[in-house]
């Protein structure tokens, strides 16, 4: 299986759906968003670790980008996703 197919399987198994509008994979139950750029730049093991990382939903949303988003960007995304 190709790397791309393996990454897609990791995301599918983790309950992530692709959002064209956000250019990201989102798991609303886990309250996590993973950008396409992050997925492209990281290997399967890194992606699996992010998907499996415990994240208390009471902490709000967890964002995975190559560069950390600003606090204002996090707040805007959180409002859009809630």
C-alpha positions, -999 to +999 in steps of 0.1 A: +000+000+000+013+035-008+022+061+017-008+082+006-031+053+010-017+045+044-022+080+056-058+080+043-064+048+061-050+063+094-073+093+090-104+072+081-098+048+110-094+078+133-128+091+123-115+121+103-135+137+074-120+160+048-132+196+047-127+212+013-135+246+028-108+242+055-083+222+035-080+199+065-092+167+080-115+172+109-126+149+137-154+167+155-158+141+183-121+143+192-120+181+184-089+178+163-081+194+129-051+183+108-041+204+078-032+189+044+002+205+046+009+188+079-002+155+065+020+159+035+051+170+055+049+142+081+054+105+079+028+079+087+042+073+122+039+110+131+003+111+117-007+080+136+007+096+168-013+128+163-045+108+156-039+087+187-028+115+210-051+118+239-069+152+238-095+161+264-123+177+245-128+201+274-095+217+262-111+229+231-098+221+196-063+207+189-048+220+156-020+204+136-003+227+112+033+229+101+035+263+118+014+268+150-016+291+143-019+323+162-043+325+191-067+347+170-066+320+142-073+293+168-103+313+181-117+319+146-113+282+137-129+271+169-159+293+164-163+280+129-160+244+139-183+245+170 
